[in-house]
Every structure is written in structure tokens, then in C-alpha cells.
Amino acid sequence: MRRLGLRARVSAGFAVGALLLSASMALVSYELTRRSLLDERERTAVRAAYFDAAVVRTGLDTEDPDVVEVLRSLDTGGIRRPLLHREDDWYARTADAGLTAAIPVDLQRLVHAGEPAVQRVRVNGQPTLLVGLPLAPSTSYYELTSLRELDQTLQVLALALTAVAIVVAGSGAALGWYATRHSLRPLTAVADAAQEIAAGNFSARLATTTDPDLTRLSTSFNHMVDQLSRRIERDRRFAADVSHELRSPLQTLSAAASVLARRRAHLDERTATAAGLVADEITRFQQLVNDLIQLARSDQPVDRTPVDVAALARRACQARGLPDTLVRVERDVAPTWLVDERRVEQILANLVDNALRHGGGPVAVRLSQRDGTGIVEVDDEGPGVPPEDREIIFDRFVRGRAAHSRADGDGTGLGLALVAEHVAAHRGRASAGDRPGGGACFRVELPGALP
């Protein structure tokens, strides 16, 4: 599962915090408003019930009262409905529409015992406030006040508060996004500068800022880059100087070895064998020095120019006695790539040499593209590369399972390391895998090489 970025997490935190705060405030506001309205409605209903009960008591204080007519004389409006329980009979102004069934038995007992009672009930699914008042030992007066309008008001209030909570949460998320975008801008600048430096551009620096909290960051970062640049330049110059200084004695040794090689026919067998070994080691030493010089130059920035990579690949094959038909260009691939010619030429040469030395020879050099990325693949017919070695073989002085050990035999152990350095300078990636049908496939990706 992919983890959310810092900006997304902070924005989500702002949104959740705003939602919790607004929801809490909404719940408190709703509950306070609800209690206030219900208490006010209850007080009003109780006062009206007492007034109506007094009217009913007066109307019943006759020899032969008309109970229904007395109830009809009440001014209850459209929201209050009176009921009278007299000597085990129920009386109402109109036909009973389930009103008596809505009166709880416990409340009836309490009123019959001479105690006033108030309770919220539901009549035909509607919220109703029931007030029961004793009038005489055998007479009880009940008044049901509809709370439908109040319930609708509370529903509208709940929807409004919910909408406000959602808007506040969205505003919190927007505020968090803006705040993190502003706050992370220095980190973005650091990341961009670090990316430029990793690509070999040691002139990248952070702009000075007037923010006192960020001045130390930019100053320290720029000082670090200055120190790193000087150290890398010192190491590069040292490697280059040593390599160049080794060239002179190597050339002398090579000349002496060539003299011995020409006179091998006049030497005894052991001396001739020793002379051959010396010549081979001198050749390998010269290649090692050349590779070290290339590594010393690999820290330089990439100089991208339009280059015919297919032509470079064909020249690399021809220089090693291989047919240029090994080079296969995928259909619709542009012939010209925007790359550093010197670096790509070295990449192709080293991959072909690697296939010749360790892979039984190349069987194809393929050029393709994907989303503006130029792809070079070199297939061989050797034993392949074990999965556990596919990363370390691009390290310096490493060959196959002999990780972190100096290579022996042919090669210097720097060929694939140079490939990785040149590819990284293009901000690309070098990898090794299996070729269908057996062998290895070395793949190089060069972003930005194609439009």
C-alpha cells in the first residue's frame, strides 16, 4: 500500500481536525438549541393545558354537562387536541384517531392518582407532547400538543449544521494544502538542488531567503555543496593525475613487452610464456588506467546534443569485428537522440565488450523508446546473470558472484560501473535481466533522449 505524502497527510490532518471541531460545535449547538426549544414548547403546552383544564372543570360543574360540547368550546388551535377520561369513558371533540391508545398506561395511573404528568409520545408516527392533569377523583384531562413543526425545524437545523461542518472541513483541507505548499517550498527547492547535484551539476545552489528560520538551512546547504564539490574535484583530479602519471611508465613497459613478443621465437619456452603473461597484464593495466580516467571524467555534467545512436551502435560492433546487422532499431524510433555522445559511445562499447568477454558474444543490440525515454538493450547467449548479482555487477571492481573483490582474468571490473555512471549522469537506469531463450539482457534507459 502506497503511503501518502507529507502534504497529503498534513492536509488530511487539517481536514480531520476541522471536521472534528466543527462537528463537536455543531453537536453542542444542536443539543443546546433542541433543549431550549423543547423546554420552551413544553412550558407553553403545560400553561395552555392548565388553562384549558380550568375551562373544562368549569364546564363540567353543572348537573348534566355536555362533555363533547365543553371540549369543543376550547380554543386549542390546530396543534392541540384535548381528551377527557371520565368514569372509565373517553371523550374527544372528534372521532378517536388512535389518541387514547397513545396515552401510556403508567401515565394514566399517575394522573388518576392525582399527580400531573408530562411525557413525549408518538401519535400516528408524529412526535407529540402529552400533558395529563387530574380534575376530579374520576376525571382526568389530557392534552396532546403536536411537535411536528418543531421536529421539522430541528431537522433543518441539523442539515444546516452538517453542511457547515462539511464546509469547514473542506476549508481546513484547503488551508492545510496551502500551508504545506508554502511551508514545503524550501524543501522542494532543496530536493531540486540535490537532484541537480546528483546529476553532476555542482553549480546548483539554494537562493538566499529573508526568512530567518530558513537562512540557516540555505547557508548550511550551500556550504555543504561547496565542500562536496571541492572534495569531489580534488578526488577526481587525483585519480586523473595518477592515471596520467601511470601512462608514461606503462608505455615504456608496453614497448619493452612488444620487443620481447617479437623475440619470443628466440626465447626458451618458460621465458616466452612469462613474456606473454607480462604483455597481457600490461595491456590489462593500460585498459584499467583508461577506465579510471573515464571514471574521473564521469562527474562532469551531461552535454546533450543530437546524436545518431544507431550509427554509434553499428560502429561499436564493427570495431570489434561484429556484423552491424546486430543493431535493430524499433519501428517509429527517431534516429537522432538528445544525449551525450561521448558517454553513450562508452556505454555501447562497454556493453558489447561485456557480452564478448562474459556472455559468449552479443546476439542483438536493440534500440527502442517509451514516453520520451530512449532504451538500449544488449542481448547475449551466455549463462545469464543470477538474480542476486543483478544489482552488484554495476559496482566498481565487481564481476558476478565475486562481489567486492578485484576481478581476475579478462577485464578490469570497471566496464559496467562506467555504464552505470554514464546512465546516472543522464538520470537514467541500468539493469540486467534474462533474455528469452537463454542468456542475459542488459538494459539502459535514458530519459529525455526523445521528444
C-alpha positions as CSV (number, residue, x, y, z in Angstrom):
1,M,0.0,0.0,0.0
2,R,1.4,3.3,-1.1
3,R,2.0,5.8,1.8
4,L,0.5,9.3,1.5
5,G,2.9,12.1,1.0
6,L,3.6,14.7,3.7
7,R,1.5,17.3,2.0
8,A,-1.5,14.9,1.7
9,R,-1.1,13.8,5.4
10,V,-0.9,17.4,6.7
11,S,-3.9,18.4,4.6
12,A,-5.8,15.4,5.8
13,G,-4.9,16.3,9.4
14,F,-6.2,19.8,8.9
15,A,-9.4,18.4,7.4
16,V,-9.9,15.9,10.1
17,G,-9.2,18.5,12.8
18,A,-11.6,21.0,11.3
19,L,-14.2,18.3,10.9
20,L,-13.9,17.2,14.5
21,L,-14.0,20.7,15.8
22,S,-16.9,21.8,13.6
23,A,-18.8,18.5,14.3
24,S,-18.3,19.0,18.0
25,M,-19.5,22.6,17.8
26,A,-22.4,21.5,15.7
27,L,-23.5,18.8,18.1
28,V,-23.3,21.1,21.1
29,S,-25.2,23.9,19.3
30,Y,-27.8,21.4,18.1
31,E,-28.3,19.9,21.5
32,L,-28.5,23.3,23.3
33,T,-30.9,24.6,20.7
34,R,-33.0,21.4,20.8
35,R,-33.3,21.5,24.6
36,S,-34.1,25.2,24.6
37,L,-36.9,24.8,22.0
38,L,-38.3,21.7,23.6
39,D,-38.3,23.2,27.1
40,E,-40.0,26.4,25.8
41,R,-42.6,24.3,23.9
42,E,-43.2,22.2,27.0
43,R,-43.7,25.2,29.2
44,T,-46.1,26.7,26.7
45,A,-48.0,23.5,26.4
46,V,-48.3,23.0,30.1
47,R,-49.6,26.5,30.6
48,A,-52.1,26.0,27.9
49,A,-53.2,22.7,29.3
50,Y,-53.8,24.1,32.7
51,F,-55.8,26.9,31.2
52,D,-57.9,24.5,29.1
53,A,-58.3,22.2,32.1
54,A,-59.7,25.1,34.1
55,V,-62.2,25.8,31.3
56,V,-63.2,22.1,31.2
57,R,-63.6,22.0,35.0
58,T,-65.9,25.0,34.9
59,G,-68.0,23.5,32.0
60,L,-68.4,20.2,33.9
61,D,-69.6,21.9,37.1
62,T,-73.2,21.5,36.1
63,E,-76.0,19.0,36.7
64,D,-75.9,17.4,33.2
65,P,-72.9,18.6,31.3
66,D,-72.3,18.0,27.6
67,V,-68.7,16.8,27.7
68,V,-68.2,16.9,24.0
69,E,-69.6,20.4,23.7
70,V,-67.4,21.5,26.6
71,L,-64.3,20.1,24.8
72,R,-65.4,21.8,21.5
73,S,-65.5,25.2,23.3
74,L,-61.8,25.1,23.9
75,D,-59.6,27.3,21.7
76,T,-56.8,24.8,21.1
77,G,-56.0,25.8,17.5
78,G,-54.7,23.1,15.1
79,I,-51.8,21.7,17.1
80,R,-53.5,20.8,20.5
81,R,-56.1,18.0,20.9
82,P,-58.0,17.6,24.2
83,L,-59.2,14.3,25.7
84,L,-61.2,13.7,28.8
85,H,-61.4,10.5,30.8
86,R,-64.5,10.5,32.9
87,E,-65.8,7.5,34.9
88,D,-64.0,4.9,32.6
89,D,-65.1,6.7,29.4
90,W,-63.1,8.7,26.9
91,Y,-64.4,11.9,25.3
92,A,-62.9,13.9,22.4
93,R,-64.1,16.6,20.1
94,T,-63.9,14.4,17.1
95,A,-63.7,10.7,16.4
96,D,-60.8,9.0,18.2
97,A,-57.9,8.6,15.7
98,G,-55.8,6.5,17.9
99,L,-55.3,9.2,20.6
100,T,-56.4,7.1,23.6
101,A,-54.1,4.3,22.5
102,A,-51.1,6.7,22.5
103,I,-51.6,7.6,26.2
104,P,-49.3,5.3,28.2
105,V,-50.9,3.3,31.0
106,D,-48.3,4.3,33.6
107,L,-49.1,8.0,32.9
108,Q,-52.8,7.3,33.3
109,R,-52.2,5.7,36.6
110,L,-50.1,8.6,37.8
111,V,-52.8,11.2,36.7
112,H,-55.6,9.1,38.3
113,A,-53.6,9.2,41.5
114,G,-53.8,13.0,41.4
115,E,-50.4,13.8,40.0
116,P,-49.9,16.0,36.9
117,A,-47.7,14.3,34.3
118,V,-45.9,15.3,31.1
119,Q,-44.4,12.9,28.5
120,R,-43.3,12.9,24.9
121,V,-45.1,10.3,22.8
122,R,-45.7,9.5,19.1
123,V,-49.2,9.7,17.7
124,N,-49.6,8.2,14.2
125,G,-45.8,8.4,13.8
126,Q,-45.7,12.1,14.7
127,P,-43.9,13.5,17.8
128,T,-46.3,14.8,20.4
129,L,-46.2,16.3,23.8
130,L,-48.8,14.8,26.3
131,V,-49.9,16.7,29.3
132,G,-52.2,14.9,31.9
133,L,-54.0,16.8,34.6
134,P,-56.3,15.4,37.3
135,L,-59.7,17.3,37.5
136,A,-61.6,15.1,40.0
137,P,-61.2,11.6,41.5
138,S,-62.8,10.0,38.4
139,T,-62.0,12.7,35.9
140,S,-58.7,13.3,34.1
141,Y,-57.9,15.8,31.4
142,Y,-55.3,15.1,28.7
143,E,-54.0,17.5,26.0
144,L,-51.8,16.3,23.1
145,T,-49.7,19.1,21.5
146,S,-48.1,18.3,18.1
147,L,-44.3,18.8,17.9
148,R,-44.2,18.2,14.1
149,E,-43.2,21.8,13.3
150,L,-40.6,21.8,16.0
151,D,-39.3,18.4,14.7
152,Q,-39.1,19.9,11.1
153,T,-37.2,22.9,12.5
154,L,-34.7,20.7,14.2
155,Q,-34.2,18.6,11.1
156,V,-33.5,21.8,9.1
157,L,-31.1,22.9,11.8
158,A,-29.3,19.5,11.7
159,L,-28.9,19.7,7.9
160,A,-27.6,23.3,8.2
161,L,-25.1,22.4,10.9
162,T,-24.0,19.3,8.9
163,A,-23.4,21.4,5.8
164,V,-21.4,23.9,7.9
165,A,-19.3,21.1,9.3
166,I,-18.5,19.8,5.8
167,V,-17.7,23.3,4.5
168,V,-15.4,23.9,7.5
169,A,-13.7,20.5,6.9
170,G,-13.2,21.4,3.2
171,S,-11.8,24.8,4.2
172,G,-9.5,23.1,6.7
173,A,-8.2,20.8,3.9
174,A,-7.7,23.7,1.6
175,L,-5.9,25.7,4.3
176,G,-3.7,22.7,5.1
177,W,-2.9,22.2,1.4
178,Y,-2.0,25.9,1.1
179,A,0.0,26.0,4.3
180,T,2.0,22.8,3.4
181,R,2.6,24.1,-0.1
182,H,4.0,27.3,1.3
183,S,5.9,25.6,4.1
184,L,7.3,22.8,1.9
185,R,8.6,25.2,-0.8
186,P,12.0,25.4,0.8
187,L,12.2,21.5,0.9
188,T,11.2,21.4,-2.7
189,A,14.0,23.8,-3.6
190,V,16.4,21.6,-1.6
191,A,15.1,18.5,-3.4
192,D,15.6,20.1,-6.8
193,A,19.0,21.3,-6.0
194,A,20.0,17.9,-4.6
195,Q,18.7,16.3,-7.8
196,E,20.8,18.7,-9.9
197,I,23.9,17.9,-7.8
198,A,23.3,14.2,-8.1
199,A,23.2,14.6,-11.9
200,G,26.6,16.2,-11.8
201,N,25.7,19.9,-11.8
202,F,27.7,21.2,-8.8
203,S,26.8,24.8,-9.5
204,A,23.3,24.3,-8.1
205,R,22.7,26.4,-5.0
206,L,19.8,27.5,-2.8
207,A,18.7,31.1,-3.2
208,T,19.2,33.2,-0.1
209,T,16.0,34.0,1.8
210,T,14.8,36.7,4.1
211,D,13.1,34.2,6.4
212,P,15.3,33.9,9.5
213,D,14.1,30.4,10.1
214,L,15.3,29.3,6.6
215,T,18.5,31.3,6.4
216,R,20.5,28.7,8.3
217,L,19.1,25.9,6.0
218,S,20.1,27.6,2.8
219,T,23.5,28.7,4.1
220,S,24.4,25.3,5.5
221,F,23.2,23.5,2.3
222,N,25.2,25.8,0.1
223,H,28.3,25.4,2.3
224,M,27.8,21.6,2.2
225,V,27.7,21.7,-1.6
226,D,30.8,23.8,-1.8
227,Q,32.7,21.4,0.4
228,L,31.4,18.4,-1.5
229,S,32.2,20.0,-4.8
230,R,35.8,20.7,-3.7
231,R,36.3,17.2,-2.3
232,I,34.9,15.6,-5.5
233,E,37.0,17.8,-7.7
234,R,40.1,17.0,-5.6
235,D,39.4,13.3,-5.8
236,R,38.7,13.5,-9.5
237,R,41.9,15.4,-10.1
238,F,43.9,13.0,-8.0
239,A,42.5,10.0,-9.9
240,A,43.2,11.7,-13.2
241,D,46.7,12.8,-12.3
242,V,47.6,9.3,-11.0
243,S,46.2,7.7,-14.2
244,H,48.1,10.1,-16.4
245,E,51.3,9.7,-14.5
246,L,50.9,5.9,-14.9
247,R,50.6,6.2,-18.7
248,S,54.3,7.1,-19.2
249,P,55.8,4.0,-17.4
250,L,53.1,1.9,-19.0
251,Q,54.0,3.0,-22.4
252,T,57.7,2.1,-21.7
253,L,56.6,-1.3,-20.3
254,S,54.4,-1.8,-23.4
255,A,57.3,-1.0,-25.7
256,A,59.6,-3.4,-23.9
257,A,56.9,-6.1,-23.9
258,S,56.4,-5.7,-27.6
259,V,60.1,-6.2,-28.1
260,L,60.0,-9.4,-26.1
261,A,56.9,-10.5,-28.0
262,R,58.8,-10.1,-31.3
263,R,61.7,-12.2,-30.0
264,R,59.6,-14.9,-28.4
265,A,60.7,-17.3,-31.1
266,H,64.3,-17.0,-29.9
267,L,63.4,-17.5,-26.2
268,D,63.1,-20.7,-24.3
269,E,59.5,-21.9,-23.5
270,R,59.4,-20.7,-19.9
271,T,60.8,-17.3,-20.8
272,A,58.4,-16.9,-23.7
273,T,55.4,-17.8,-21.5
274,A,56.5,-15.3,-18.9
275,A,56.9,-12.6,-21.6
276,G,53.4,-13.3,-22.9
277,L,51.9,-13.0,-19.4
278,V,53.7,-9.7,-18.9
279,A,52.4,-8.4,-22.2
280,D,48.8,-9.5,-21.3
281,E,49.0,-7.9,-17.9
282,I,50.4,-4.6,-19.3
283,T,47.5,-4.5,-21.8
284,R,45.0,-5.1,-19.0
285,F,46.8,-2.4,-16.8
286,Q,46.5,0.1,-19.7
287,Q,42.8,-0.7,-20.0
288,L,42.4,-0.2,-16.2
289,V,44.1,3.2,-16.4
290,N,41.9,4.2,-19.3
291,D,38.8,3.2,-17.4
292,L,40.0,5.1,-14.3
293,I,40.4,8.2,-16.4
294,Q,36.9,7.7,-17.8
295,L,35.6,7.4,-14.2
296,A,37.4,10.6,-13.2
297,R,35.6,12.3,-16.1
298,S,32.2,10.8,-15.3
299,D,31.4,13.5,-12.7
300,Q,31.2,16.2,-15.4
301,P,27.7,17.4,-16.4
302,V,26.0,15.8,-19.4
303,D,26.4,17.6,-22.7
304,R,23.3,16.7,-24.6
305,T,23.5,17.1,-28.4
306,P,21.6,15.4,-31.3
307,V,23.3,12.0,-31.8
308,D,22.6,9.2,-34.2
309,V,22.7,6.4,-31.6
310,A,22.1,3.6,-34.2
311,A,25.2,4.7,-36.1
312,L,27.2,4.7,-32.8
313,A,26.0,1.2,-32.1
314,R,27.0,0.0,-35.6
315,R,30.4,1.5,-35.2
316,A,30.9,-0.2,-31.9
317,C,30.0,-3.6,-33.4
318,Q,32.2,-3.1,-36.5
319,A,35.2,-2.0,-34.3
320,R,35.0,-5.4,-32.6
321,G,34.6,-7.5,-35.8
322,L,30.9,-7.9,-35.3
323,P,28.3,-7.5,-38.1
324,D,26.4,-4.2,-37.9
325,T,23.2,-6.3,-38.6
326,L,23.2,-7.0,-34.9
327,V,21.8,-3.5,-34.4
328,R,18.0,-3.5,-34.5
329,V,16.0,-0.2,-34.4
330,E,12.4,-0.5,-33.4
331,R,9.9,0.9,-35.8
332,D,8.9,4.6,-35.4
333,V,12.1,5.2,-33.2
334,A,13.7,8.6,-34.1
335,P,17.2,8.1,-35.5
336,T,18.5,11.1,-33.5
337,W,18.6,11.1,-29.7
338,L,19.4,14.1,-27.5
339,V,22.2,12.6,-25.4
340,D,25.9,13.0,-24.5
341,E,27.7,11.4,-27.5
342,R,30.9,10.5,-25.6
343,R,29.0,8.9,-22.7
344,V,26.6,6.9,-25.0
345,E,29.5,5.7,-27.1
346,Q,31.2,4.4,-24.0
347,I,28.0,2.8,-22.8
348,L,27.6,0.9,-26.1
349,A,31.3,-0.1,-26.2
350,N,31.3,-1.4,-22.7
351,L,28.0,-3.4,-23.1
352,V,29.3,-5.0,-26.3
353,D,32.7,-5.8,-24.7
354,N,30.9,-7.3,-21.6
355,A,28.9,-9.5,-23.9
356,L,32.0,-10.6,-25.7
357,R,34.0,-11.4,-22.6
358,H,31.4,-12.9,-20.3
359,G,28.3,-13.7,-22.4
360,G,29.5,-15.7,-25.4
361,G,29.1,-12.6,-27.7
362,P,26.2,-10.3,-28.4
363,V,23.2,-11.6,-30.4
364,A,21.3,-8.3,-30.7
365,V,21.7,-4.6,-29.9
366,R,18.1,-3.2,-29.8
367,L,17.1,0.5,-29.7
368,S,13.6,1.4,-28.7
369,Q,11.7,4.2,-26.9
370,R,8.9,4.7,-24.4
371,D,7.4,8.0,-23.3
372,G,10.4,10.1,-24.4
373,T,12.9,7.6,-22.9
374,G,15.5,6.1,-25.1
375,I,16.1,2.4,-24.4
376,V,19.3,0.4,-25.4
377,E,19.3,-3.4,-24.8
378,V,22.2,-5.7,-25.5
379,D,21.4,-9.5,-25.6
380,D,24.0,-12.2,-25.3
381,E,23.9,-16.0,-25.3
382,G,26.0,-16.6,-22.2
383,P,24.9,-18.2,-18.9
384,G,23.0,-15.2,-17.8
385,V,23.2,-13.2,-14.5
386,P,21.8,-14.7,-11.3
387,P,19.1,-12.6,-9.7
388,E,21.2,-11.9,-6.6
389,D,24.0,-10.4,-8.7
390,R,21.9,-8.1,-11.0
391,E,22.5,-5.1,-8.8
392,I,26.1,-5.5,-7.6
393,I,27.5,-6.2,-11.1
394,F,27.2,-2.4,-11.7
395,D,29.5,-1.7,-8.8
396,R,33.2,-0.9,-9.3
397,F,35.7,-3.9,-9.4
398,V,32.8,-6.4,-9.2
399,R,32.1,-9.3,-11.5
400,G,29.3,-11.7,-10.9
401,R,29.4,-13.6,-7.7
402,A,32.8,-12.1,-6.9
403,A,31.2,-9.1,-5.1
404,H,33.6,-6.5,-3.7
405,S,36.6,-8.4,-4.9
406,R,39.1,-7.4,-7.5
407,A,38.4,-9.1,-10.8
408,D,40.8,-11.5,-12.3
409,G,41.2,-12.7,-15.9
410,D,40.0,-10.6,-18.7
411,G,38.5,-7.2,-18.0
412,T,39.1,-4.6,-15.2
413,G,35.8,-4.8,-13.3
414,L,35.0,-1.2,-14.2
415,G,33.1,-1.7,-17.5
416,L,29.6,-2.0,-16.1
417,A,30.4,0.6,-13.4
418,L,31.2,3.1,-16.1
419,V,27.9,2.2,-17.8
420,A,26.1,2.9,-14.5
421,E,27.9,6.2,-14.1
422,H,27.1,7.4,-17.6
423,V,23.5,6.3,-17.3
424,A,23.1,8.0,-13.9
425,A,24.5,11.2,-15.4
426,H,21.6,11.1,-17.9
427,R,19.3,10.5,-14.9
428,G,18.5,7.1,-16.2
429,R,18.7,3.5,-15.0
430,A,20.9,0.5,-15.9
431,S,19.7,-3.1,-15.2
432,A,20.3,-6.7,-16.1
433,G,17.8,-9.4,-16.7
434,D,17.2,-12.7,-18.5
435,R,16.9,-13.0,-22.3
436,P,14.0,-15.2,-23.6
437,G,15.7,-18.4,-24.8
438,G,18.7,-18.1,-22.5
439,G,21.4,-15.6,-21.9
440,A,21.4,-12.1,-20.4
441,C,19.8,-8.8,-21.4
442,F,21.5,-5.6,-20.3
443,R,19.1,-2.7,-20.5
444,V,19.8,1.1,-20.3
445,E,17.1,3.7,-20.1
446,L,18.0,7.4,-21.0
447,P,15.1,9.8,-20.0
448,G,14.7,12.9,-22.2
449,A,16.5,11.3,-25.1
450,L,13.5,11.5,-27.4
451,P,10.7,14.1,-27.7
